[in-house]
Amino acid sequence: MSIERIGVVGGGLMGSGIAEVNARAGLSVVVVEVTEDAATAAHGRIESSLQRAVDRGKLSETDRDAALDAINVTTDLNALADRQLVVEAASEKESVKLDLFTRIGQILQDPDAILASNTSSIPIVKLGAASGRADRVMGVHFFNPAPVMKLVELIPSLTTSDKTLDRMRGYVSETLGKQPIDATDRAGFIVNSLLVPYLLSAIRMYEAGYASAKDIDNGMVLGCGHPMGPLALSDLIGLDTIKAIGESMYEEFKEPLYSPPPLLDRMVDAGLLGKKSGQGFYPYP
């Protein structure tokens, strides 16, 4: 059964990107935000991203208009009732996600509807238990920026059915044209289990005064061929997100390399979250 109607909960950087990807693939998209101001911001974020694609010659004006017409941004969670797939992309807080999965599990009308989370680290099996439909719950982890990045991690839990996983593989590869990889339900999954310790190590190096942020980043870009240095990448991802992932991974494995360094804690407490706040390791006017 193909997926034609999708809901996205959360219209921030990741949620708006996921909504855009699905609208450009021809799906009907409902985005749910918590306030009218947040809903307006989410719609503007999607519209600006689509216009950038037009300006770069990646998208026609006709396809831009069709994608915008396919997206409805609302504050009403009940608008998800008829969706065949709902992707939760709310803040990386376990209590928030558990509450959303409980409520959405009761709202969905289609008995085969899938409820997925774009979480980077929270156990999928907990979200499944909260939803009341554990066999139709799994992780679907997009990467930022979602319209550009080709990879999607699929994370079934111990209770996810084979049918749900197969539907999601087809949705990612055939409908969205992206490359799915399967990960086990453990904090960090595949990519972040490798990436986050590297980013935290770079933050510790900067914190200890080994080198400037620019020199650390240039070392990895020019010396190792990385497209972006670890501190610039941390700013792009969001320092609060990296902190949350590190804490979740440390909680599960108790490995010191997963523990966020004090500087990261202080920056998040100060609201210096990276690109989305205008200041992280670098300024973003």
N, C-alpha and C positions, 0 to 999 in steps of 0.2 A: 504494500500500500504506500503510494508516494505521499510525501508531505507537501502540502500546498498552503497551509495556514499556520503561521508561527507567531508566538508571542515572545517578547523580550522584556524582562523585568529589570529596570535600571537603564537610564539613558545617558550614562556618563561616557567616558572615553571608549571603554570596551563595549558597552551596551549599544551605543549609537553606531559603532563600527559593525557589530554583528547585525543590527537592523539593516544597515546599508547593504551589506553583503547579500542578505536574503532578498531585499527588495530588488536589487540588480539582477538576481537570479529568477525574478518573476513571481516570487511568493507574496502573499498577502501578509502584512506585518502589523502587529499591534505592539506598541511600546508603552509600558506603564511606568510612570514616575510618581514620586511622593507628593509633589506640590505643583501648582500651575506654573510657577516660575521655573522649576526644574524641567517641566515638560516643554516649555517654550525654549529653554536653553538646549534641550536634547534635539528638538526639531531644527533649530538653527545650526547645531553642530553637524547634523546629517546633511542639511542643505549646503553648508559651506564645503563639506568634504566632496559632495557630488559636483559642485561647481569647480573645485580644484581639478577633479578628474576631467571635466570638460575642457578647462583651460590648458591642460597638458595633452589633450588629444587622445585621452584614454576612454572617453565616453562621449556619445553624441548628445546634443541638447534634447532630442526626442526621448532617448533612453533615460536621461536625467529626469525629465518630467514624468515619465512613466514610473520611475522608482519612487519619486516623491508622492505620486498619487497612490502608490501601494502601501504607504506608511500612515498609520493613525497613531498619534501620540496622545495619551490620556492619563488621568490620575485614578481611573476606576479599575481596580483589580478584577472586577467581574467581567470586564471586556475580554478576558482570556478564556471565557467559558467554552467557546467553540473551537479553540486552537487544537491542532494536532500535535504540536510540539511547543513547549515553553522553555526558553533558555533564561535562567536566572543569572543576572550579571550585576547584582547588588554589591554593597560594600563587603569587604573580606572579613566579616564578623560572623562567627558561628551562630550566635543567638539570633541575629537578623535573618540568616539563611534558613535556620530551622523553623522560625515562625512563618516565613514565606512559603516554605514547602508544605507546612501543615495547612495553611489557608488555600494555596493553589490546588493542592490535592483534593480539596473538597469542592472547588469551583469547577474543575474540568469536567465536561459532560461526556466526551468521547472516551469509552472504556479502554481504547487502545492508545490514547494520547500519551506522549512521552514527556516527562518533566526532567530537565537537565540543568546542571549547574556549570557555569564557567569558572568555578573556583580554581585557585591555583594550588590549594593545599588541604582544604577541609575534607575529612573522610566522607566519601559518597554514601557509604552504608548508613551513616547517621541521618543524612538527608532523606534517604529512601524510607527509613523507618518512620520519620516524621510525616511523610507524605501520605501514608496509608496505601501506597501503590508501589511497593519497593521493587517489584519486578520490572516496572516501567520507568525507573529512575537511574540515571547515570551521569557521569561527568562528560562535558564536551568543552575542551579548553582551547579557545581561539588565542591567537597571538596578536600583539599590537604592532602596527595598525592592521586591524582585521581585514580591510579591503585589499591590502597588499600581501600580507603574509600567507603563504600557501599551506602551512602546516596546521592541523587540528589534532590534538590529543583526545582519544576516546577512552574513557575510564569506566568500565563496568565494575560494580561492586559484587560482593558474594551473592547478592540477591537479584541482580539484574538478569533478565532472561536473555537467551540467545537470540530470540526474535527481536527484542529491543536493540541489541547490539548490531544485528544485521541491518535493521532499518536505518540506524544512524550511520553505519558505514556507507550505505547507498546514498543517503541524504548528503553527506559530506563530499563524497567523491563524484557522484553523478549530478546532483542538483547544484551544489556550490562549486564544483570543479576544483576542490582542494584535496590535499593528500592527508588521509587519516593514518595515525599510528595508534596502536593499542598499548595502554599503560595499565599497570595494576593499581589498585586503590590503596596507595600509600602516599603519605604527605610528600608533595613536590613532584609526584609522577615521574616522568622521564627528564624533560628539559630543565625544570627548575631544580631537580635534585643535582644536576650538573652545574647549572648556571648560578644559582643563588650563593653557594659557598664561594665561588669565584668573585662575585660582586661584593660580598661581605669582606673577603680578603683584601680587595682593593680599598674598601672604606677603612679597614684597620690600618693599612699601609699609609693612607693619607692622614688618619688620625694620629699615627705615631710620628709623623713628620718625615717620613722617608723621602717624599717628593711632593711636588705640587700636583693638583688635580690634572692640570694640562699635561704635565710630563708623564704621569701615570697613564693617562689615556693615549697619548702619543706613543708611548712604549708598546702598547698592545695593538694599536692601529698600524704603526709603521714597522714594528718589530715582529708582529705575529700575523699581520694581514687581517685583523678583525675589522669589520666595517665601522665599528663604533667602540670607543673606549668604555671601560666598566663603569666609570663615574657618570659619564654622559648617558650611558644606557640606564643606569639607576635612576637618573633624573627623568628619563623618558617613561620608564615603567611606573614610577611613583615611589618615593621613599617609604610611604606608609604601607604600600603593597608589599615591598620587599621585606619590611620589618614584620608584617603579619605572616608572610610565608616562612621566614626564618624562625619565628616563634613557634609556628605550627610544626615545622620539621624538627626543631629542638625538643618540643614537647613529646613527639613520638619516638625519636631515636636517641635523645640525650647526647648527641655528638656536639662537642664544643664549637666546631667549625660552622654549625648552623645558628649559633646564638648571635643575635644582633649586637654589634659593638655599641658602647655608650654614646659615641658621637651620633649614630643613627637614631637612637632613642631621643637624644636632645633635639635633633633637627626636626623630627616628627612632632615632638611636643611644642616646638616653636612655630609649627605650621610651614616649615620649609620642606615642601613635599616634592620639589622638582619642577618639571615643566608646567604641570597643571596649576601650580600655585604661583608661578613666576620666579621662583628662586629655589635652588637646591645647591648642588656643588657649583653650579653656574647660574648666572642671572638670565632670565627670559623676559625681555621687555614686552 
